[in-house]
Amino acid sequence: MKIPRRPWLATTANIIGYELVWLACVAGAGRGMAWLGPLAALAFVTATLAFGGKRNRDLQALALAVPLGFVMDSLFAASGWLNYAQDWPSHLVAPAWIWALWAAFAMTLNHSLTFLGDRPWLAALLGLVGGPLVYWAAAGTFGAVGFGVPTAWIMAALALAWALLLPLPITLNQRLTHSTP
């Protein structure tokens, strides 16, 4: 007997897994347990690579998203516009729990966010609105990040950065996926 595929179940699990990692990262950092987020991300990334069925594409997504996110968040940290809680290894670069968030985000590119692959305008819109909101929630609810400039300035800068950045790993990942045999 053939077991029917349930792509909606895998997509839902991917969304929930990512959200749990986000929560572990920001709550852990805000509560002085910065190790919690990277541990959750390690479990999520490992599970996605093992059971997601797209191991090579997911590894490509990791190689794209983590450096891009690290650079963006490190620029905000170095400028003093964002102040991360639990800022290991340095207050001048994005902390380890932010790296973990980007690794978990990479695991959504070929799964729950795959619909954005041929819609860069939608990815930009999602970044424009969603990017600043997650920082605002991390700051206000969990104390995982602080703003070194007026809130309106950092929200505008994050909206612009995310609108420009989010389509990049999605589009590059889509192109690599289609060029890989």
N, C-alpha and C positions, 0 to 999 in steps of 0.2 A: 504494500500500500504506500502510495506516495503522499508525503506530508505537504499540504499546501503552504506556499510562502505567504507570509503576512508582512509586507513591507511597511505598513502603517505601524505595526508593533515595533519593528526595528527602529523606525524613525522616532516614535514616541520614547523608546528607551534611550536613544541618543540625546534627545532634548532633555529628558529628565536627568540623565547622567551628567550632561554638561552643567545644568542648573545646580545640581548637587555639588559639583566641583567649584562653581562660582561661589556658592554659599560657604563651603569649607574654606576657600581661600580668603574671602573678605571677612568672614566671622572669625576665622582663626587669626588673621593678622590683627584685626581690631581687638581681639581678646588676649593678645600676647602668645598665641600658639601658631606661629607662622609655619610650622612643620605640617599642620593639618591639611592645608591646601595642596602642597606638593605631593603629599601621600595620597590624597583623594585623586589628584590628577594622574599619578602613576597608575593607580588601579583602573581609572577610566581609560587611559591611553592603552594600557596593556589589554584590557577587555576588548576594546574596539579593534586593536590589531589582531587579536586572537580570534574574535568571533564576528567581526564586521564584514568579512568577505572581500575586503578591498585593501589588503595589507600594503602592497606596493604603492598604490595611490595615496594611502594614508601616510606612509613614510615621506612621500613627496610633499604632501600638505604640511607635515611637521617641518620639513626643511625650508619651506616657504614662509609659513606664518610666524614661527617662533622668532627668527631674526628680525622680520619686519616689525612685529609687535614690540620686541625688546628695544629696538632703535627708537620707535615712536615714544614709548613710555619712558625710556631713559632720557630723551631730549626734554620731556616735561619735567622729569626729576632734576636734571642738571640745571635747568633754567630756574628752578625754585617755584615754578607754577603749581606743581603737585608735590606734596610731601607724603610719602608712603609710610604707614606704620610698619614696624618690623622691617626696616630698610636694609637688611643684609643682602649683598655684601657691602654696599656703600649707599649713602644718601644721594650720590650723584648718578646712580644707574637704577633701572627698574629692579625691584627686589625679586628674590627667588619665587615668591608666591605669584607674582605677575607673570614670570616665565611659565609657571605651571598653568595659569589661566590661558595663556596663548597656546600651550601644547594641547590643552583640552579643546580650545576653540578650533584648532587644526583638525581635530577628530570629527568636527561637525561638517567640514567642507564637502566631503564625499558622502555624507549621510543626510542629516536633517537640513542642511543648507544647500544641498545639491541643486535645488530649484533656482538658485540665484546665479548659477553658472553662465547662463546665456542672457542674464538680465543685469548688467553692471549698473544701470540706472537705479534699479531696485535695491541693489547692494549699497549704493551711495546714499539712497534715501534712508535705508535701515541704519547705516552708520551715522548719518546726520542727526537722526532722532535718538536711536538707541545707544549710541556711544556715550554721549554726555549723561544720559539717564543712569547708566550703570555706575559711573563714577559718583554721581550725585547720591545714589542709593548707598554705595559703599562708604561714602563720607558721612552722610546723615544718619544712617541706620546703624552702621557697624563701626564707624571711626577708623576705617582701614586706610583712608586717604584724607589729606587735608589740602586746602587750597591756599596757595601763597599769594594769590592776587584776588581781586573781587570776583565773586561767584559768576557774575555775568560774563566777565572776560574769559574765565577758564571754560565755561560752558560753550561759549562761541568758538574758542580755539579747539576744544575737543570735538565739537560738531564738525568743524572744517576738517580737522585731521582725520577723523573717522570716515567722513564722506569721501575723502580722497584715498584713504588707505584701504578701507574694507573691500572695495572692488578689486584691488590688486591681487591679493592671494587667491581670491575666488576665480578671477579671470585667468591668472597664470596656472592655477591648478587645473582648470577646465581645459586649457590648451595642452598642458602636459599630458593629461589623461587621454585626450583624443589623439595625441601623437605617439603614445606608448602602445606597442602592439599587444 
